[in-house]
Amino acid sequence: MPLATDTAAPDFKPIAPDAAGAPLYRVVKRALLQAIEAGRYPAGGALPSEAELSAALGVSIGTLRHAVDELVAEHILVRRQGRGTYVAMHNTDRFLFQFFHVERSDGLREAPKVELVAFERVRAEPDVAAVLGIKAGDPAIQVDNRLLLQGRAVIHDRLTLPAPLFKGLTEKRFKDRPSTIYHLYQTEFGITVTRAQERARAVAADRNAARILGVPQGMPMMQVQRTALTFGDKPVEHRLSTINTTQHDYVHLLSRPA
């Protein structure tokens, strides 16, 4: 439910325009992000009204809307007609739209069925540790998943998570999650994946991928290395996806920044 308090928006203080050092709407955007990151407005929670926020921050409604528009475009916030502005939740629709780019060659797009293959506690390998911003040998959680599309194993995902960020995560808790993996991060550990960086290349299926996907070892595959980022571009997950593109494509919609 939207927050309703006697004070307009107590989590925010007026912004001095001459002290901003940046376009005013960007300073407003930063203030909103800081409040969300600090947990004052949790996933699924409503922000104060535009009138309350603009009054508390000392900016015009137009400036506030400009900041909110960018956060909506970045999937941090979501507007609900007639109800207000909410902190976006990770769900299947958002996963498909923002983070999952594999579809059948004829354009059929669907959420994959995810099968857990392995869950173990490991020491971070040097290359993965460098990506996650931790030390080689630091404790990590490694998860292997098999993703099925149209009943066929298409993707092998290997996830590596910094263990200190996911205290209490067990195989059962991971396997029994009610929604997507990123929803689990957000609701159980307060970690919101805001965006991801990806690198793709062609590889030959190694023994492990061949076993998990049921393909010949050495078969040409596509490999995507993803680093999932939270607020402040802090890395929270390394994911190595090996994809059988015999009947599926990797499709990504590119657009010019607004």
Summary of the structure (lengths in Angstrom):
residues: 258
radius of gyration: 20.7
end to end distance: 30.6
largest distance: 65.7
contacts: 744
relative contact order: 0.12
helix: 31%
strand: 31%
